[in-house]
Amino acid sequence: MKKLLLTAVAFTAVVLPAMAADLAPVYKAPPPPPPPSWTGFYLGGTVGGIFTNNSVDVTTTNTANNISGNLSALGLTAGPASAAAATSSVGAGWSSLAGGAELGYNWQVAPTLLLGLEADIQGIADPGGPSALSNVVARDAVRFPGFNYAATISATDKVNWLGTARGRLGFLVTPTWLVYGTGGLAYGDVSSSTAITGGETPNTGATNIAGAGSLSSTRVGWTVGAGAEYMFLPNWTVKAEWLHYDLGSASYSNGTMTSFAGGVPAFTDVASSTVKFSGDIVRGGINYKF
């Protein structure tokens, strides 16, 4: 009997704990959370700098030079010299702060591939003041050394605000890091102005010339660029971006410039300007994804 009791105790001590272990619930580690999704609408803001390196090309043509005898031979050389002095390329590049708002939509079409559409508009803090240069051209260096014609040209080339509407093609380096290329439509409010003054040095009796012209319009062109974006929270991203924009070229008249001597026209010049509106934007942004 004692032996039977010892056997029962031993069975209880060995078998019952094993059975209890087999019946205990099994706990597994929870699965990792799904990677964040980039799909959806987003809205945000940008701030950065805009940089241009354009010029205003001014062309002046002498259309009439008095040969009726009212001027001396020295006077007859003023017309061509004035046109040459008032023809130049004025560097009108500038840089400024730019900031605005953007909105867009992303489609994460594959684990590492993203397609998107984005539109933005931004104001420009100070799109540059006038640039100026002066030229001196000899009227007749052989017959009349020391008699010149001097002209000063000042010009501006401005973009007052700029917007884009672009497509985006991106690659997800990690679930939260995106690199992308972008390109599409650019549009903006642009303006340009030119002022010309000139006169004989020394003066032989002819009045000075003056001309001016300007252009202001909304233009449409293209843009292309690239950037990187980081999702630091499920609904928030930050980005850095570069864009090059080109709104094309335009021309405008600076009018007719006539110099008088003795009350009659001495010569007449006609001037025009051609300007290009293009530049680069480097900016950062923050977006909220709905």
Summary of the structure (lengths in Angstrom):
residues: 290
radius of gyration: 37.0
end to end distance: 78.3
largest distance: 155.0
contacts: 943
relative contact order: 0.21
helix: 12%
strand: 67%
